[in-house]
């Protein structure tokens, strides 16, 4: 086991990395998860980081990512309905997935992610729940072999620092239980909220349950090599009609 002063060093490096993120467009409290993801990626020297959680309604909510490609990878995992992040959230255990493991255990997700992003491996670490539900931090790698070089102790420590930052932000701000803290209202969580709205629309239009509505949306997204979030946006804008989600012949 490493000495305690190594934890202090990691905390100091993480705080310095977080303070270095001074882009005006990332300054708001709702963008805290994005800043945390960028700081985590810098400290751990990985290609990208994404942070997500399962909320009290058991809905998968992306909180923020260090890059556009990392946000795309999360959307592809949600579209597939399977992947290392979901497994880490369910089991509360770290998941190490180099490319061959990705293809073997989560073939649909790996196909979608590899087709849409430069990433070829993922490490998913469960996070202590800052409020309710299960959180996870995904580390993305463009080279599968780099998974073996990850400093696991540091990655777990950074995960704890991310959780602490989210918890502290919630404690020191005013919010209602219905709305949640500010970091649940950034552009990435709002985009996912449109999926729940579209699910309700499809459920009503086709007179089916919401799980069946989501399954139809996922199938349409997979065929089009897009994300469920994209399909939801098309449904809400009227570019796609609910009946178009049904398989031909139904």
HELIX and SHEET records of a PDB file:
HELIX    1   1 UNK A    4  UNK A   20  1                                  17    
HELIX    2   2 UNK A   24  UNK A   26  5                                   3    
HELIX    3   3 UNK A   29  UNK A   31  5                                   3    
HELIX    4   4 UNK A   32  UNK A   44  1                                  13    
HELIX    5   5 UNK A   68  UNK A   80  1                                  13    
HELIX    6   6 UNK A   84  UNK A   91  1                                   8    
HELIX    7   7 UNK A   99  UNK A  105  1                                   7    
HELIX    8   8 UNK A  107  UNK A  116  1                                  10    
HELIX    9   9 UNK A  144  UNK A  149  5                                   6    
HELIX   10  10 UNK A  152  UNK A  171  1                                  20    
HELIX   11  11 UNK A  182  UNK A  184  5                                   3    
HELIX   12  12 UNK A  187  UNK A  206  1                                  20    
HELIX   13  13 UNK A  210  UNK A  224  1                                  15    
HELIX   14  14 UNK A  228  UNK A  237  1                                  10    
HELIX   15  15 UNK A  242  UNK A  245  5                                   4    
SHEET    1   A 5 UNK A  60  UNK A  65  0                                        
SHEET    2   A 5 UNK A  48  UNK A  54 -1                                        
SHEET    3   A 5 UNK A 135  UNK A 141 -1                                        
SHEET    4   A 5 UNK A 121  UNK A 127 -1                                        
SHEET    5   A 5 UNK A  95  UNK A  97 -1                                        
END                                                                             
